[in-house]
């Protein structure tokens, strides 16, 4: 069984509803959904083109899937997550835009957000003790990917290559696609569907705990954890701890400043 900590839009939001429909599954209810029909693409082919992101559900990763440490139970993970979100405050990031990342289509912020990068860095530090280390075979398999020297180091220390400065907040929408007429049709459909939904700022106001059954069935949203409400006082609209030190990370690494 694996767990993951994701950001997911509210269940009532058009972004969640269309994102889930595009993937063909609602990760909150677990129910299958009928994907939109695209001109020039067979429905069965559409299912294959979204197979990988559909397994994980519509989300943006904060902590990628991990197995629990042998000394950590699910209830303890929930306690750590509850405590963590109680110290965070909602904030907005710029609107989203359709982009390509490593060959797949995704939605990502139109502009860099230091608050978002800081939140992601805090998550990695706060939950690292809850995850089991990668096995030698897992580490070797993941190192077969094309990674930079820093990304390989991240993988060895944190169990994932894309953390801290390498982190990129995004919602994955397709498998990796090769250049083709089919890819052009997918791009046009995604632009038509998501451009009207993603222009407004996106409120980051909580995190979700997802779980993947040991059978390897699709991941489900186990519980949503809202951030603490905004203060009515004069303090700034976030309560993130921005104090990073080298020993918290590793020598020579600098997190994004707030």
N, C-alpha and C positions, 0 to 999 in steps of 0.2 A: 504494500500500500504506500502511495506517495501523496504528499501534500504540497500545496503551492499557495503563495500569497499574491493575490492579484488585485488590481483595480478593475471594477466593473461599473458601468453606468447604472443608474437606478432602473429597476425593472419596468417602470412606467414610461421611461424616456424613449423617444423615437430612435435614438442612437442604439440603445440596447435592443429594441424590438427589430430594427432593420438589420443590425449586426448579427443577431441570432438567426433571423430568417435567411440572410445571405449564406450563413454556414449550415443551415438546415437543422439546427438543434438549439433548444433553450437550455442553457446549463444550469439555470435555477430550478426549473420544473423537471428537467430531464426529458421533456417531450420532443419528439421529432417535429420539424416544421417543413413546410413546402418551400423550397428555394424559389426565387423569382425565375421565370422563364426568360431566357436570353435568346434573341434571334441569332441563328447560326450556330448555336451550341446545344447539343443533345442533353436532356435532363440527366441522363446517366453520366455523361461526361462532366457535367457541372458538379455532380456528387464527388467524382474523383478529384477534380481540381481544388476542392475545398476539404479534402479528406483529413489532412493533418491538422489545420486549425480547428476543424469541427470537433476533433477528439478533445481538445483543451477548452473549447467554449470561447465565446466572445469576451475578450479581456485584454488588459495591458499588464504585462508581468512586472512584479516588484521583486518577488523571490521565486525563481523557477522551481519546478517539481523536485522534491527531495524526500528521501526516506528519513523517518524519525531516528534520532540517536537511541541506542538501546536503553539509556537511562531516562528517556523522555516519553511520556504517554500523551495521547491525544488531548486529554484534559489539561495537561501542563502547557501544551502548545497554545491552547485556547486562552489560558490564563496569561501567558506572555503576550499574546496578541491583544487581549483586552487591556492590559496595562499599557502597552505601547500606544494604542490609538487614543487612550485617555489623555495622553500628553501631546497630541497633535491638534492642530486647528485647521479648519477648511481653508482652502485657497484656490484661486482660479488660474488656469493656464491658458495661453492663446488658443484660438480655434485650431482644429485639426485640418490636415490636408492629405490628399491621396499621394502616396510616394511608393518607391520601390526600394527594397532593402534585401541585398543578397539574392536577388532574382524573384522575390515574392512581393505581392502588393500588400500595402498596409496603410493605416492612418497614423500620422504622427503630428506633433505640434508644429504649428507654422513658425514658431520662434523658440529659442532656447529659454528654459525656465530654471533658474537657480534653485528655487524652492522645490521643484520636482526632483532635480538631481540630488538635492540634500536629503529629501525624504527617502529616495531609493538607497542612498548610502547608509542612512540610519537603519533602514530595514535590514540590509546585509549584516551590519554589525550586531543588531539586536537579536536576530534569530539564528545566527551561525551556530550557537551552542546547541540548538534543537535538532540539527540535521546530522545524519550519519555521514561519515567520510565516504568519498567515492572509493569503490573497490579498485584494486589494481587494473582489473579488466575494463571497468568503466572508464577509468582515467586514460588508459591506453586507447580505447575506442574513440573517446572524445578528442584526443590529441591528433587523430587522423584528419580532423577538419583543418582548414587553412586558418591558422591563428598567428597573431603577432607574438613577439616575445612577452609583452605585458599580458596579453590575453592568456597565454599558457601559464604564466605565473598566477594570474587570477584563478584559473581553473584548479591549480594545485592547492592554493590557499583557501579559496572561498567556494570551490565546487562548481563554479560557473565562470566562463571567460568574460562575459559582458557585464561587469560591475564597475562602480565608481566612474572614472572618466570614460570607460567604454560602454556605459549604460545608455540605451536609447529607448525611451518610452514609445510604445507603438501597439497598435491593434492589428494582429495578423489576419489577413483576409483570404489568402490563397496559398497553395503549395508554391514551390519554385517553378517558374514557367520559362520556357525557351521563347526566343523571339519568333513570332508567327502571327498569322492572321487571327488565330484564336486568342492570342494575348491581346491584340488590338481590340477585339470585341469585349474581352473582359475589362480592359481599361475603360472603354467607353461606358459600359454598364455601371461600373463602380463610380465613375465620375457623375453619372446621372443620378444615382441613388444617394450617394453620401455627401456630395457637395452642398446640398441644401441643409443637411443635418449637422454639419461639422464646422460651420463658419463661426458660430458663437463661441465665446470662452467656455471651457469645460471646467466644472467645479470638481475639485478633488476633495471629497468630504468623508472618505472612509476607505476601508480595505475589506477584501473578501477572502475567506479561507476556502480553498477548493480541495477536493480529495479525489484521488484516482483509486478505484477498487483494486485489490490484488489480482483480480482476474484480467486487468488491463482494459476494462470497460471505460467509456468516456468519463472525463472528469466532471464532477458536479460541484456546484456552489454549496458548501456545507453551512456557512453562516456569514452574514454581513456584519461588519464592525464599524459603526460611525465614529468619526472624530468627535472630540469634545466640542460643544457649542461655542460660538464666538463670544468673546467677552464683551460686556457693555461698557467696560472702562476704556482707558486711553491707550492700552497696550497695542502693539502691532498685531496684525491679523493672523500670525502664526506663532506657535510656541515650540518650534523645532529647536533642538539643541544643536547649535552650529559649531560647537567647540570640538574640533578634530585634532588629534595629535598623531604623530608618526607611529607611535607604538600601537595605536588602535588599528592602523592599517598595515603598512610595511615601509621600510626605508625608501625615501625618494618619491613616495606617492603623495600627491596632493589632491584632495577632494575639491570639487567645485565650491567656491566661496558662496555665501548667501548674498 
